[in-house]
């Protein structure tokens, strides 16, 4: 398997595909779906955490990316070690199995029907929790931006309608729409990160200095010249 990975990564076609940027772009797009790093959605959950210093939670968020990478590598290895991948197994329509159907085929090979049903159930649960989580993110932001109940109700109706439309949509079109909207989110968020970089550096230096002094870091924004931090003011 490792020999196959190395040969596939450095063959003539792959090298020139990498020059074109297609491989990198595809990897970034799927990486966003996997761990959301750079999109600006995960901070919605991170901001709700109870911690004495924001850098602590920032380090936890960074660690989450490495945990996600480990899970992705494990999933990839499950597929690459399977006969379903090696023999280029096809589905009922005659097309090569890819994505979830390929993972399901690999899990069935290892664990029989239980592996197939486990994978299906896991994906259903991931989908449901993702819908609930993202709905919460959006609702919290809507409430922050406006107290208008009509706008809030319009959002709820639109959210339910989009779930229905998305479930009926062609998968290729759905992926393309998601890629465009997520790219827009990432672009806005990266711009915001650059604008907040000075604040982030101040907070990081404050955290590191307290750690070096043997203290449990506590955030005092006023002492390091950071304004607009109502939630962090000491009572």
Secondary structure, DSSP 8 states (H G I E B T S, - for coil): -HHHHHHHHSSHHHHHHHHHTHHHHHHHHHHHHHH-TTTSSHHHHHTTS--S-HHHHHHHHHHHHHHHHHHHHHHHHHHHTSHHHHTT-B-TTS-B--HHHHHHHHHHHHHTHHHHHHHHHHHHHHHHHHHHHHHHHHHHHHHHH---HHHHHHHHHHHHHHHHHHHHS-HHHHHHHHHHHHHHHHHHHHHHHHHTHHHHHHHHHHHHHHHHTT------GGGGT----GGG---
